[in-house]
Amino acid sequence: MVPRDSNNTFLYGPKCDALNLVKSNAACNTFRGGIYDPDKSRSKGTPASSYTPPPDRWSSTTYDMFTDSLDLGKNISIKDFPMAGPRDYRNWDLQGYDPQNIIGMGPGSTLVEASRKARRIASDAFGFYWGLDGVGDTDQMGGSFVFGGYDKAKTYGDGHTQLLSATQACATRMVVSIKDIVLNFANGTDASIFPKDNGGTLLAACIVPERPCLMDMPLTPYFQNLLDAIKNEEWSRSVGVDFWNVVLNPNNPIFTGDLTFTLDNGLQIKIPNRQLIVPERYVNDNGDLAVNSSRPVLRINSLQNTTGTSLPILGRYFFTSAYLMGNRDANQFTLWQANPTSDTNLVSVNGKNEAFAATQSCATKPTASLAPDQGDNGGTAGNATAGSSLRPGAIAGIAVGGVVIALASVGLIWWYLMRKRKARAETLAASSNTQEAQEMPPSPKAEDVLSTQGFPHFFPHEMPSEHRPAEMPA
């Protein structure tokens, strides 16, 4: 998990507790994204008595601080890096949305601070592409998380930049205005799910890249219009990988088209069908990722009556077709159409949102021009500079590398980050069993299991608790 509202890095272990969300210890290890074992570390230590960790979302009495070496790849390592070990997280309210180890990217991020001190990054910027996350081999491609810049190779066309919002309803402060959402049917016809008498009213949405859905969508009128148009219904909810996404009725025709989002700045993002509707996936008792193809998951969380007034969210599956760069120093974020490629072209970005070619070398004297730009802290999505694109800037003092993070802590491989291999399945056999939303899917046959070797990044990530729907399984 890479949340924008947690400051510390949290590692579960050495014992694994899934809080009854999965049953076995093997399943718990997968569910948590790996378990940190301090006994296998030769560099684990204790923070200095003078060290005060930054405040976080939860009481400091619920976790213990320790230090260890953190490997960021590219021969970049942070020694004696302070991290937190969750001790009592029963009341953290993370549930199946965000069960994994946490890399805090909040305003007081210890990782950002350490990287800046080491002159590895020039700004609190990041680039995010989830990758292709379908079931078949052709529908999968590794994503990336770039630290200190973005991956230009994975962008297509002009970037659209706007100011971060000041609204308290969006913890990431990245708010967009949706002009239309259109169903693209396989027969070539289109249908908007916006009301016909909309009158040009925009739908605001908060970008939460780690949220395990395409969108948290209001039931009325948007999601109901979608169901009516595809002639299906909400049959159940998934409690697997795509936690609390809608399961369609498999006895009705399943939509075979795509879904296109149009933002107020003109940017269009089309989600292809094989990223939109997938078989339900979950962790079985052996700790393997398994598939129940009798339960088709539409990657949308319908906001019901108790959450209907919540700000809608665009989650991680939006970034199967879009690329995001955020820069808190510049008080801005940028969206592009995504270019699904394994090529890499890392670009570093400074505090003024000036982009320059990334290198791995550092000069000895950083200059003031790389200091964070104050910007307009009261900025909202409404006064964004729609359609503006990043322009190359001069290298000022230090040339820093945007680092594609593939984190590994001593004794723990962080497989859940964005460098997934293709998942392999010999057969995605249909299961004849059906379950209510509150039940875990049944254990599959051996041929239904996807190998956890090189485990893909299918798991729910961190999200702000204030956005979480209230209709939870018991």
C-alpha positions in Angstrom: 0.0 0.0 0.0 1.3 3.5 -0.9 -1.1 5.9 0.9 -0.9 9.6 0.6 -2.2 10.2 4.2 0.2 8.0 6.2 3.6 9.2 7.2 5.4 6.1 8.5 6.3 2.9 6.8 4.5 -0.1 8.5 5.6 -3.7 8.3 3.4 -6.5 9.7 5.2 -9.3 11.6 6.6 -11.5 12.9 3.2 -13.0 13.6 0.4 -12.7 11.0 -3.1 -11.8 12.0 -5.7 -11.3 9.3 -8.5 -10.3 11.8 -10.6 -13.2 10.5 -10.6 -11.9 6.9 -8.8 -15.0 5.7 -8.6 -18.3 7.5 -5.1 -19.9 7.3 -1.6 -18.6 8.2 -0.5 -19.1 4.6 -3.5 -17.1 3.4 -2.6 -14.4 6.0 0.9 -14.1 4.7 -0.3 -13.5 1.2 -3.1 -11.2 2.4 -0.6 -9.0 4.3 1.8 -8.9 1.3 4.5 -10.7 3.2 5.6 -10.7 6.8 8.6 -9.0 8.3 10.7 -11.4 10.3 13.2 -9.4 12.5 15.0 -12.6 13.5 16.2 -12.9 9.8 17.6 -9.4 9.8 21.2 -8.5 10.6 20.5 -4.8 10.5 17.4 -4.4 12.7 17.9 -1.8 15.4 16.2 0.7 17.7 15.6 4.4 17.0 17.7 6.8 19.0 16.0 8.0 22.2 15.9 11.5 20.7 13.9 10.4 17.6 10.3 11.4 17.5 8.3 9.8 14.6 5.8 11.9 12.7 2.2 11.6 13.8 0.1 9.2 11.9 -3.5 8.1 11.3 -3.5 5.8 14.4 -2.4 6.2 18.0 1.3 5.6 18.5 0.4 3.2 21.3 -0.8 0.7 18.6 2.6 0.3 16.9 6.3 0.0 17.8 9.1 1.8 16.0 12.3 0.0 14.9 15.1 0.7 12.3 16.4 -1.5 9.5 18.0 -1.1 6.1 15.7 -0.2 3.2 16.7 -1.1 -0.3 15.2 1.1 -3.0 16.9 -0.7 -5.9 19.4 0.9 -8.3 22.1 0.4 -5.6 20.2 2.9 -3.4 19.8 1.9 0.2 18.8 3.8 3.3 20.5 2.5 6.5 18.8 2.7 9.9 15.5 3.7 8.3 12.8 4.1 11.0 9.7 1.9 10.5 6.7 0.9 12.4 5.5 -2.6 13.4 1.7 -2.8 14.0 1.0 -4.2 17.4 -2.7 -3.7 17.9 -4.6 -2.8 14.7 -8.0 -4.2 15.5 -9.4 -0.6 15.5 -7.5 0.6 12.5 -10.6 0.0 10.3 -8.6 -1.1 7.2 -10.6 -4.3 6.5 -10.2 -5.9 3.1 -9.7 -2.6 1.3 -6.2 -2.1 2.5 -4.8 -5.0 4.4 -1.1 -4.8 3.4 2.2 -3.4 4.5 2.2 0.4 4.2 4.7 2.8 2.6 3.6 6.2 4.0 3.6 9.0 1.4 1.8 11.6 3.5 2.9 15.2 4.1 5.3 14.0 6.8 6.6 10.9 4.9 9.7 9.5 6.5 10.7 8.0 3.2 10.4 11.3 1.3 12.4 13.0 4.1 15.2 10.4 4.0 15.3 10.5 0.2 15.6 14.2 0.1 18.3 14.2 2.8 20.2 11.7 0.6 19.7 14.1 -2.4 18.0 11.3 -4.3 14.9 13.3 -5.2 14.3 16.9 -5.9 10.6 17.1 -4.9 7.8 15.3 -3.2 6.6 14.1 -6.6 5.5 10.6 -7.7 4.4 8.9 -10.9 1.8 6.1 -10.8 0.6 3.6 -13.4 -1.2 0.5 -12.2 -0.5 -1.5 -15.3 -2.9 -3.9 -17.0 -4.6 -6.1 -14.5 -6.9 -8.6 -16.3 -6.8 -12.4 -16.1 -5.4 -13.5 -19.5 -1.7 -13.1 -20.4 -2.4 -10.4 -23.0 -4.4 -8.4 -20.4 -1.6 -8.1 -17.9 1.4 -5.8 -17.8 3.5 -4.6 -15.0 2.9 -1.1 -13.6 5.3 1.3 -11.9 5.6 3.7 -9.1 8.2 6.4 -9.7 9.6 8.3 -6.8 10.7 11.9 -7.4 9.3 12.2 -10.9 7.4 10.1 -13.5 7.9 7.6 -16.4 7.3 9.5 -19.6 7.3 6.3 -21.6 4.1 5.3 -20.0 2.3 8.5 -21.0 0.5 9.3 -24.2 -0.4 12.7 -25.6 -0.5 15.9 -23.6 -0.6 16.0 -19.8 -3.4 17.9 -18.2 -2.2 19.7 -15.0 -4.3 21.3 -12.3 -3.9 22.5 -8.8 -4.4 20.3 -5.7 -7.8 20.9 -4.0 -8.2 22.4 -0.6 -11.3 20.3 0.2 -11.2 18.2 3.3 -13.3 15.5 1.6 -10.4 14.3 -0.5 -7.3 13.2 1.5 -5.1 13.1 -1.6 -6.3 16.6 -2.6 -6.5 15.4 -6.2 -10.0 16.2 -7.3 -11.2 16.0 -10.9 -14.5 17.0 -12.6 -16.1 14.3 -14.7 -18.1 15.7 -17.7 -19.5 12.3 -18.9 -19.2 8.6 -18.4 -20.2 6.6 -21.5 -20.8 2.9 -22.1 -19.3 1.8 -25.4 -21.3 -1.3 -26.6 -19.7 -3.9 -28.8 -22.2 -3.2 -31.6 -20.8 0.3 -31.9 -23.5 2.2 -30.0 -22.8 4.4 -27.0 -24.9 5.3 -24.0 -24.2 7.9 -21.3 -25.0 7.1 -17.7 -25.4 10.7 -16.8 -29.0 11.8 -16.5 -30.6 13.2 -19.7 -31.6 16.4 -17.9 -28.1 16.9 -16.4 -27.8 20.4 -17.9 -24.0 20.1 -18.0 -23.5 19.5 -14.3 -20.1 18.0 -13.5 -19.5 15.0 -11.2 -16.5 15.7 -8.8 -14.3 12.7 -7.9 -11.3 12.2 -5.6 -8.3 10.3 -7.0 -7.2 7.6 -4.6 -4.7 5.5 -6.6 -4.6 2.7 -4.1 -8.4 2.2 -3.8 -9.3 -1.3 -5.1 -11.8 -0.3 -7.7 -12.3 1.6 -10.9 -14.7 4.0 -9.2 -16.8 4.5 -6.1 -19.9 5.5 -8.0 -23.2 7.0 -6.6 -26.0 4.5 -7.0 -28.5 7.2 -8.0 -28.6 8.1 -10.8 -25.3 7.0 -12.3 -24.8 3.3 -11.3 -28.5 2.6 -11.6 -28.4 4.0 -15.1 -25.4 1.8 -15.9 -27.2 -1.3 -14.7 -30.3 -0.5 -16.7 -28.3 0.1 -19.8 -26.4 -3.2 -19.6 -29.5 -5.1 -18.5 -28.0 -6.6 -15.4 -28.2 -6.1 -11.6 -26.1 -6.1 -8.4 -26.2 -9.7 -7.5 -23.6 -9.6 -4.7 -20.4 -8.0 -3.5 -16.9 -9.4 -3.7 -14.9 -9.9 -0.5 -11.9 -11.0 -2.4 -9.1 -9.0 -4.1 -11.5 -6.4 -5.5 -13.0 -5.9 -2.1 -16.6 -4.7 -2.1 -16.9 -4.3 -5.9 -20.2 -5.3 -7.4 -20.7 -8.9 -8.6 -23.1 -9.0 -11.6 -25.8 -11.6 -12.0 -24.1 -14.3 -14.1 -27.5 -15.6 -15.3 -28.0 -12.3 -17.2 -26.0 -11.3 -20.3 -22.6 -9.8 -19.3 -21.7 -6.5 -20.8 -18.9 -6.9 -23.4 -18.2 -3.2 -24.2 -15.9 -0.6 -22.7 -16.4 2.5 -20.4 -15.1 5.9 -21.3 -14.6 8.8 -18.9 -14.5 12.4 -20.2 -13.1 15.0 -17.8 -13.9 18.7 -18.0 -10.5 19.5 -19.4 -11.2 17.3 -22.4 -9.1 14.3 -21.4 -10.8 11.0 -22.3 -9.9 7.7 -20.5 -11.3 4.5 -22.0 -11.4 1.4 -19.7 -11.4 -1.7 -21.9 -13.8 -4.5 -21.0 -11.1 -6.9 -19.9 -10.0 -4.4 -17.3 -13.6 -3.6 -16.4 -15.2 -6.9 -15.7 -13.1 -9.9 -14.4 -13.8 -13.2 -12.6 -13.7 -12.9 -8.8 -10.2 -13.4 -7.3 -9.4 -14.2 -3.8 -6.7 -15.8 -1.5 -7.4 -19.5 -0.8 -6.3 -21.4 2.3 -3.0 -22.3 0.6 -2.1 -18.7 0.2 -2.6 -18.8 -3.6 -4.5 -16.4 -5.7 -7.6 -18.2 -6.9 -10.4 -17.5 -9.4 -14.1 -18.1 -9.2 -15.3 -17.5 -12.8 -18.9 -17.9 -11.9 -18.9 -14.5 -10.2 -18.2 -11.7 -12.7 -16.9 -8.7 -10.9 -17.7 -5.2 -12.2 -14.9 -3.1 -10.8 -17.2 -0.4 -9.4 -18.3 0.1 -5.8 -21.9 1.4 -5.9 -22.4 4.0 -3.1 -25.7 3.1 -1.4 -28.0 5.2 0.6 -25.7 5.5 3.7 -22.8 6.6 1.5 -24.6 8.2 -1.3 -23.4 11.7 -0.3 -19.7 10.7 -0.1 -17.3 12.2 -2.7 -16.9 9.6 -5.5 -13.5 8.0 -5.9 -11.4 7.1 -8.9 -9.3 4.1 -7.9 -6.5 2.0 -9.1 -8.2 0.4 -12.1 -8.7 3.9 -13.6 -4.9 3.8 -13.9 -5.0 0.8 -16.2 -5.7 3.5 -18.9 -4.5 6.7 -17.2 -1.1 7.8 -15.9 -0.8 10.1 -12.8 1.9 12.4 -11.5 1.4 14.3 -8.3 3.7 17.0 -6.9 2.8 18.3 -3.5 5.7 20.8 -3.5 4.2 22.4 -6.7 0.7 22.0 -5.4 -0.2 20.3 -8.7 -1.1 17.0 -10.3 -1.1 15.9 -13.9 -3.1 13.2 -15.8 -2.3 11.6 -19.1 -3.7 8.8 -21.1 -1.5 5.8 -20.3 0.8 4.1 -22.8 0.9 0.4 -21.8 4.6 -0.4 -22.4 7.4 -2.1 -20.6 9.7 0.7 -21.8 11.0 3.2 -19.3 11.9 6.9 -19.7 12.3 8.3 -16.2 12.0 12.1 -15.8 12.8 13.9 -12.6 10.6 16.8 -11.5 11.5 19.6 -9.1 9.4 21.7 -6.7 8.3 24.0 -9.4 7.1 21.1 -11.6 10.0 21.6 -14.0 10.9 18.3 -15.6 14.4 17.2 -16.6 16.1 14.0 -17.6 16.8 11.7 -14.7 20.4 10.7 -13.8 21.8 8.8 -10.8 24.5 11.5 -10.1 24.3 14.3 -7.6 26.2 17.6 -7.5 27.6 18.9 -4.3 25.6 22.1 -3.9 21.8 22.1 -4.4 20.4 25.4 -5.3 17.4 27.3 -4.0 15.5 26.9 -7.2 14.8 23.3 -6.2 13.1 24.4 -3.0 9.4 23.6 -2.7 7.2 26.1 -4.5 4.5 27.6 -2.2 1.9 27.7 -4.9 -1.7 28.6 -4.1 -2.5 26.5 -1.1 -6.1 27.4 -1.4 -6.3 26.1 -4.9 -9.2 24.0 -6.0 -9.9 21.8 -9.0 -12.2 24.5 -10.3 -9.4 27.0 -11.0 -7.1 24.4 -12.5 -4.9 25.1 -15.5 -6.6 22.6 -17.7 -4.7 21.4 -20.7 -1.3 22.7 -19.6 1.6 20.3 -20.0 4.9 19.9 -18.3 7.8 21.7 -20.0 11.5 20.7 -19.7 13.4 22.8 -17.2 17.1 23.4 -16.6 19.0 21.1 -14.2 19.5 23.3 -11.2 22.3 22.2 -8.9 21.5 18.5 -8.4 20.4 16.1 -11.1 18.3 13.5 -9.3 16.9 10.2 -10.5 13.2 9.4 -10.5 13.5 6.0 -9.0 11.1 3.2 -9.9 10.7 1.7 -6.5 11.0 -2.0 -6.1 11.4 -2.0 -2.3 13.0 -4.8 -0.4 13.5 -4.7 3.4 15.9 -7.1 5.0 14.0 -10.4 5.5 11.0 -9.2 3.3 10.5 -8.9 -0.4 7.8 -6.3 -1.1 6.2 -8.2 -4.0 3.0 -6.2 -3.8 4.5 -3.1 -5.5 4.0 -2.3 -9.1 6.5 -4.6 -10.8 4.3 -7.7 -11.4 5.0 -10.6 -13.6 2.3 -12.2 -15.6 0.0 -14.5 -13.6 -0.2 -18.0 -15.0 -3.3 -20.2 -14.9 -3.7 -23.5 -16.7 -7.5 -23.3 -16.4 -9.9 -20.8 -15.0 -12.6 -23.3 -14.4 -16.1 -22.1 -13.4 -17.2 -22.9 -9.9 -20.8 -24.0 -9.5 -21.1 -22.5 -6.0 -22.5 -19.1 -5.3 -22.1 -17.1 -2.1 -23.6 -14.1 -0.4 -21.4 -11.0 -0.2 -20.5 -11.7 3.4 -19.1 -15.2 2.6 -15.6 -15.9 1.3 -15.6 -17.8 -2.1 -15.1 -21.5 -1.9 -11.7 -23.2 -2.1 -11.0 -23.8 -5.8 -9.8 -26.9 -7.6 -6.1 -27.1 -8.2 -6.5 -25.9 -11.8 -8.2 -22.7 -10.6 -5.2 -21.5 -8.7 -2.9 -18.8 -9.9 0.7 -19.2 -8.9 2.0 -16.8 -6.2 5.5 -17.0 -7.6 6.1 -13.4 -8.8 2.8 -12.5 -7.3 0.9 -9.8 -9.2 -0.2 -6.6 -7.6 -3.9 -7.5 -7.2 -4.4 -6.6 -3.6 -6.3 -3.7 -2.1 -4.2 -0.7 -1.1 -4.5 2.0 1.5 -7.4 4.6 1.4 -8.6 7.3 3.7 -11.2 5.9 6.1 -13.5 8.8 5.6 -14.2 7.6 2.0 -15.0 4.0 3.0 -18.6 2.8 2.5 -20.6 1.8 5.5 -22.1 -1.3 4.0 -19.5 -3.7 5.3 -19.5 -7.4 5.8 -19.8 -8.4 9.5 
